């Protein structure tokens, strides 16, 4: 759907290692020196979904198709990135093209891996990154204000936009993020945000990169990061990028056994993928047949015809009805036929809002 999550952070915090593990391929060079990533690496990653696996056990299809999410590995930012330091302007523009920011934050000590700032301090690192994003946004707003002022003489909306943009720029200059500046139901403000695509208006998740010991118990760095994130209504996902990279090439069973031996229930990367998918405002519905059991990606609150269009535009144009079985009912009945016999299949019309996990079949006529 053209929606992506950008991995950002200071140099040498584990971004490229995390990206390698996410894609299960050595697509991004991981090296112990700054700026080893110059061009953003992109990869489309399947979204782990136990529901799809459960459906497959019942249907026994020829193939499975998961929903996917795109990750972009963006080169390390440094102080002054908003002014072009470390090729920062280019990298900031890469971030602008993503919808969610995943900031990888180093939360472990290792004298063999240099830190760009000389010491381990997650909150300082977060502040450096967010300050650069803020400065870049202030510059964008200042440029927009100058253009809007020229239009404001003959355009009331432009005059209102100047006032709002100025107020927002001042809010940012005080060290705040645009996502915390609320103007509910203001069309002029909504248009301003849509046009400027401010970096600090994006959803933010923090990936706390720890060592093996840090996986079992939160160290002081993770505790501090979680406290900070809670105050700003952000997610923290703990992972050990080094271990996640070691999982590459293992079967699902081997990976599960390896994590279990470490006392870990679920891969940190799986959590990142799943929560990132959710932060993008996405969900899945399913089609289940002997040829294929498939997850289809839609935005939350999508109507049945729009959901059908994801399969083919003709499905929306000629939409008649949707046959729907809730996931829980499908699993409890042990398949489509038994769910129908139990009266669990519903016929839904054009106004139906598709629910996460619905198993659907569309009736259409073109």
C-alpha positions as CSV (number, residue, x, y, z in Angstrom):
1,X,0.0,0.0,0.0
2,X,3.0,2.3,-0.2
3,X,3.3,2.6,3.6
4,X,6.6,2.3,5.3
5,X,8.5,2.5,8.5
6,X,11.8,4.3,8.7
7,X,14.7,3.0,10.9
8,X,16.6,6.0,12.3
9,X,19.2,6.6,15.0
10,X,22.7,7.7,15.6
11,X,25.5,5.9,13.8
12,X,26.6,2.5,15.4
13,X,23.4,1.9,17.4
14,X,22.4,-1.3,15.4
15,X,20.1,0.0,12.7
16,X,21.7,-1.9,9.8
17,X,22.0,-5.0,12.0
18,X,18.4,-4.7,12.9
19,X,17.5,-4.2,9.2
20,X,19.5,-7.3,8.2
21,X,17.6,-9.3,10.7
22,X,14.2,-7.8,9.7
23,X,14.7,-8.8,6.1
24,X,16.4,-12.1,6.9
25,X,19.1,-11.1,4.4
26,X,22.3,-9.3,4.4
27,X,20.9,-6.4,2.4
28,X,22.4,-3.6,4.5
29,X,26.1,-3.5,5.2
30,X,26.7,-3.5,8.9
31,X,30.1,-2.0,9.8
32,X,31.8,-0.6,12.9
33,X,32.1,2.9,11.6
34,X,29.7,5.8,10.9
35,X,27.8,6.3,7.6
36,X,28.3,2.8,6.3
37,X,24.7,3.2,5.0
38,X,24.6,5.9,2.3
39,X,21.5,5.0,0.2
40,X,18.4,4.0,2.1
41,X,17.8,0.2,1.9
42,X,14.2,-0.9,1.5
43,X,12.6,-4.2,2.1
44,X,9.1,-5.6,2.2
45,X,8.7,-7.9,5.3
46,X,5.9,-10.4,6.0
47,X,3.8,-9.6,9.0
48,X,3.8,-12.6,11.4
49,X,0.2,-13.7,12.0
50,X,-0.6,-16.9,13.9
51,X,-4.2,-16.6,12.6
52,X,-3.1,-17.3,9.1
53,X,-1.2,-20.3,10.2
54,X,-4.3,-21.6,12.1
55,X,-6.4,-21.2,9.0
56,X,-3.8,-23.1,6.9
57,X,-4.0,-26.0,9.3
58,X,-7.7,-26.3,8.6
59,X,-7.8,-25.5,4.8
60,X,-4.4,-27.1,3.9
61,X,-3.8,-24.7,1.0
62,X,-1.1,-24.9,-1.7
63,X,0.4,-21.6,-0.5
64,X,0.2,-18.9,2.2
65,X,0.4,-15.2,1.6
66,X,1.0,-12.9,4.6
67,X,0.4,-9.2,4.8
68,X,3.5,-7.1,4.4
69,X,5.1,-3.9,5.6
70,X,8.0,-1.9,4.1
71,X,11.0,-1.0,6.2
72,X,13.5,1.6,5.2
73,X,17.0,1.6,6.7
74,X,18.1,5.3,6.8
75,X,21.7,6.3,7.4
76,X,22.8,7.5,10.9
77,X,21.9,11.0,11.8
78,X,24.3,13.2,13.8
79,X,24.2,16.6,15.5
80,X,23.7,19.2,12.7
81,X,22.0,16.9,10.3
82,X,19.3,19.5,9.8
83,X,22.1,21.8,8.5
84,X,23.6,19.2,6.3
85,X,26.1,17.6,8.7
86,X,26.9,14.0,7.9
87,X,24.9,14.2,4.7
88,X,21.9,14.9,7.0
89,X,19.7,16.8,4.6
90,X,19.4,13.8,2.2
91,X,18.7,11.4,5.1
92,X,16.0,13.7,6.5
93,X,14.3,13.8,3.2
94,X,14.3,9.9,3.2
95,X,12.6,10.0,6.6
96,X,9.9,12.3,5.3
97,X,8.8,9.7,2.8
98,X,8.0,7.2,5.6
99,X,4.8,7.1,7.7
100,X,6.2,5.8,11.0
101,X,9.6,6.3,12.6
102,X,11.4,3.5,14.4
103,X,14.3,4.9,16.4
104,X,16.9,2.3,17.3
105,X,18.5,3.3,20.6
106,X,21.6,1.6,22.0
107,X,21.0,0.3,25.5
108,X,24.1,-1.8,26.1
109,X,27.8,-1.3,27.0
110,X,30.5,-2.7,24.7
111,X,33.9,-1.2,24.6
112,X,34.6,-2.9,21.3
113,X,31.8,-1.0,19.5
114,X,32.4,2.8,19.4
115,X,29.6,5.2,20.1
116,X,29.4,8.4,18.1
117,X,28.9,10.5,21.3
118,X,31.5,8.6,23.3
119,X,29.2,7.1,25.9
120,X,25.9,5.2,26.4
121,X,23.0,7.5,27.2
122,X,19.7,6.6,25.5
123,X,17.8,9.7,26.5
124,X,20.6,11.9,25.1
125,X,20.6,10.0,21.9
126,X,16.8,10.3,21.5
127,X,17.1,14.0,22.2
128,X,19.8,14.5,19.5
129,X,17.7,12.7,16.9
130,X,14.5,14.5,17.8
131,X,16.1,17.9,18.0
132,X,17.4,17.4,14.4
133,X,13.9,16.5,13.3
134,X,12.4,19.5,15.1
135,X,15.0,21.9,13.5
136,X,14.2,20.5,10.1
137,X,10.5,20.9,10.7
138,X,10.9,24.5,11.9
139,X,12.8,25.3,8.7
140,X,10.0,23.8,6.6
141,X,7.4,25.8,8.5
142,X,9.3,29.1,8.1
143,X,9.5,28.6,4.4
144,X,5.8,27.8,4.2
145,X,5.0,30.9,6.3
146,X,6.8,33.1,3.9
147,X,4.8,31.7,1.0
148,X,1.5,31.9,2.8
149,X,2.1,35.5,3.7
150,X,2.1,36.4,0.1
151,X,-1.3,34.6,-0.4
152,X,-2.8,35.9,2.8
153,X,-3.8,39.3,1.4
154,X,-6.5,37.8,-0.7
155,X,-7.1,34.5,1.0
156,X,-8.6,34.1,4.5
157,X,-7.5,30.5,4.7
158,X,-3.9,31.4,3.9
159,X,-4.1,34.1,6.7
160,X,-5.4,31.5,9.1
161,X,-2.7,29.1,8.0
162,X,0.0,31.7,8.7
163,X,-1.2,32.1,12.2
164,X,-1.4,28.3,12.8
165,X,2.0,27.7,11.2
166,X,3.6,30.4,13.4
167,X,2.1,29.0,16.5
168,X,3.2,25.5,15.6
169,X,6.8,26.7,14.8
170,X,7.0,28.4,18.2
171,X,5.7,25.1,19.8
172,X,8.5,23.2,18.1
173,X,11.1,25.7,18.9
174,X,10.4,25.0,22.6
175,X,11.5,21.4,22.0
176,X,8.1,19.8,21.4
177,X,7.0,17.4,18.7
178,X,4.3,18.4,16.2
179,X,2.4,15.2,17.0
180,X,1.6,16.7,20.4
181,X,0.2,20.0,19.0
182,X,-3.6,19.4,18.9
183,X,-6.1,21.3,16.7
184,X,-8.9,18.9,16.4
185,X,-11.4,19.4,13.6
186,X,-9.5,22.4,12.1
187,X,-9.5,21.9,8.3
188,X,-6.9,24.6,7.7
189,X,-4.5,22.9,10.2
190,X,-5.1,19.5,8.8
191,X,-4.3,20.8,5.3
192,X,-1.1,22.4,6.6
193,X,0.1,19.1,8.1
194,X,-0.8,17.2,5.0
195,X,1.2,19.6,2.8
196,X,4.3,20.0,5.1
197,X,4.6,16.3,6.1
198,X,6.4,17.3,9.2
199,X,8.9,14.7,10.5
200,X,7.8,15.2,14.2
201,X,4.1,14.6,13.3
202,X,4.8,10.9,12.6
203,X,4.2,8.0,14.9
204,X,7.3,7.1,16.8
205,X,8.4,3.7,18.2
206,X,11.7,3.1,20.1
207,X,13.7,-0.1,19.5
208,X,15.8,-0.6,22.7
209,X,18.8,-2.6,21.4
210,X,20.2,-4.6,24.3
211,X,22.8,-7.3,24.9
212,X,21.8,-10.9,25.8
213,X,21.6,-10.1,29.5
214,X,19.3,-7.2,28.8
215,X,16.8,-9.5,27.2
216,X,16.0,-11.2,30.4
217,X,15.8,-8.1,32.7
218,X,15.5,-4.4,31.9
219,X,18.8,-2.7,32.5
220,X,19.0,0.9,33.6
221,X,19.1,2.2,30.1
222,X,15.9,0.4,29.1
223,X,14.1,1.5,32.3
224,X,15.0,5.1,31.5
225,X,13.9,4.8,27.9
226,X,10.5,3.2,28.9
227,X,9.8,5.9,31.4
228,X,10.5,8.6,28.8
229,X,8.4,6.8,26.1
230,X,5.5,6.4,28.5
231,X,5.4,10.2,29.1
232,X,5.2,10.7,25.4
233,X,2.7,7.9,24.6
234,X,5.2,6.0,22.5
235,X,6.0,2.2,22.3
236,X,9.3,0.7,23.4
237,X,10.2,-2.7,21.9
238,X,13.2,-4.5,23.4
239,X,15.4,-6.5,21.1
240,X,19.0,-7.8,20.8
241,X,19.9,-7.0,17.2
242,X,22.9,-9.3,17.4
243,X,20.8,-12.3,18.5
244,X,18.1,-11.5,16.0
245,X,20.6,-11.6,13.2
246,X,21.8,-15.0,14.5
247,X,18.2,-16.2,13.9
248,X,18.6,-15.7,10.2
249,X,18.5,-19.0,8.3
250,X,17.0,-20.9,11.2
251,X,13.6,-22.6,10.7
252,X,10.7,-21.3,12.8
253,X,11.0,-24.3,15.1
254,X,14.7,-23.8,15.6
255,X,14.3,-20.1,16.2
256,X,11.6,-20.7,18.7
257,X,13.8,-23.2,20.5
258,X,16.7,-20.8,20.5
259,X,14.7,-18.0,21.9
260,X,13.2,-20.3,24.5
261,X,16.7,-21.3,25.6
262,X,17.4,-17.6,26.3
263,X,14.1,-17.2,28.3
264,X,12.5,-15.1,25.6
265,X,8.9,-15.8,24.4
266,X,8.8,-13.8,21.2
267,X,11.3,-12.2,18.8
268,X,11.7,-8.5,19.3
269,X,11.6,-8.1,15.5
270,X,8.3,-9.9,15.3
271,X,7.0,-7.4,17.8
272,X,8.4,-4.5,15.8
273,X,6.8,-5.8,12.6
274,X,3.4,-6.4,14.2
275,X,3.3,-3.1,16.2
276,X,4.6,-1.2,13.2
277,X,1.8,-2.6,11.0
278,X,-0.7,-1.5,13.7
279,X,0.9,2.0,13.9
280,X,0.5,2.4,10.2
281,X,-3.3,2.1,10.8
282,X,-3.4,-1.2,8.9
283,X,-5.2,-4.6,9.5
284,X,-5.9,-7.8,7.7
285,X,-8.8,-9.7,6.4
286,X,-8.5,-13.2,5.0
287,X,-9.5,-15.3,2.0
288,X,-9.3,-19.0,2.5
289,X,-9.3,-21.6,-0.3
290,X,-7.4,-24.7,-1.3
291,X,-5.3,-22.8,-3.7
292,X,-4.3,-20.0,-1.3
293,X,-4.9,-18.8,2.2
294,X,-4.1,-15.1,2.1
295,X,-4.1,-12.0,4.3
296,X,-5.2,-8.8,2.5
297,X,-4.0,-5.5,3.9
298,X,-6.5,-2.7,4.4
299,X,-6.8,0.4,6.5
300,X,-8.8,0.2,9.7
301,X,-12.5,1.3,9.2
302,X,-12.6,0.2,5.6
303,X,-15.9,-0.7,4.0
304,X,-16.5,-4.0,2.3
305,X,-16.4,-2.6,-1.3
306,X,-13.2,-0.8,-0.6
307,X,-11.7,-4.0,0.9
308,X,-12.8,-5.9,-2.1
309,X,-11.0,-3.5,-4.4
310,X,-7.7,-4.6,-2.8
311,X,-8.2,-7.9,-4.6
312,X,-9.4,-6.3,-7.8
313,X,-11.0,-3.1,-8.8
314,X,-13.9,-5.0,-10.5
315,X,-14.8,-6.4,-7.1
316,X,-15.6,-2.9,-5.9
317,X,-17.3,-1.7,-9.1
318,X,-19.7,-4.7,-9.2
319,X,-20.0,-5.3,-5.5
320,X,-23.2,-7.0,-4.5
321,X,-22.6,-8.6,-1.1
322,X,-19.8,-10.0,1.1
323,X,-20.0,-13.4,2.7
324,X,-18.3,-12.9,6.1
325,X,-17.3,-15.4,8.8
326,X,-15.6,-14.0,11.9
327,X,-12.2,-15.6,12.5
328,X,-13.1,-17.0,15.9
329,X,-16.3,-18.6,14.5
330,X,-14.3,-20.1,11.6
331,X,-11.7,-21.7,13.9
332,X,-14.3,-22.9,16.4
333,X,-16.4,-24.6,13.6
334,X,-13.3,-26.1,12.0
335,X,-13.8,-24.6,8.6
336,X,-16.1,-22.7,6.2
337,X,-18.8,-25.4,5.6
338,X,-19.3,-26.2,9.3
339,X,-19.4,-22.4,10.1
340,X,-22.1,-22.0,7.5
341,X,-24.1,-25.0,8.9
342,X,-23.8,-23.4,12.4
343,X,-25.3,-20.1,11.0
344,X,-22.0,-18.2,11.5
345,X,-21.8,-16.9,7.9
346,X,-23.3,-13.4,7.4
347,X,-24.2,-11.5,4.3
348,X,-23.0,-7.9,4.6
349,X,-23.7,-4.9,2.3
350,X,-21.9,-1.8,1.1
351,X,-21.9,-0.1,4.5
352,X,-20.3,-3.0,6.4
353,X,-17.0,-2.0,8.1
354,X,-14.6,-4.9,7.8
355,X,-13.2,-6.3,11.1
356,X,-9.7,-7.4,11.6
357,X,-9.5,-11.2,10.9
358,X,-12.7,-11.5,8.9
359,X,-12.8,-14.4,6.5
360,X,-14.5,-13.0,3.4
361,X,-15.8,-14.0,0.0
362,X,-17.2,-11.3,-2.4
363,X,-20.2,-11.5,-4.6
364,X,-19.9,-9.2,-7.6
365,X,-21.2,-8.6,-11.1
366,X,-19.4,-6.6,-13.7
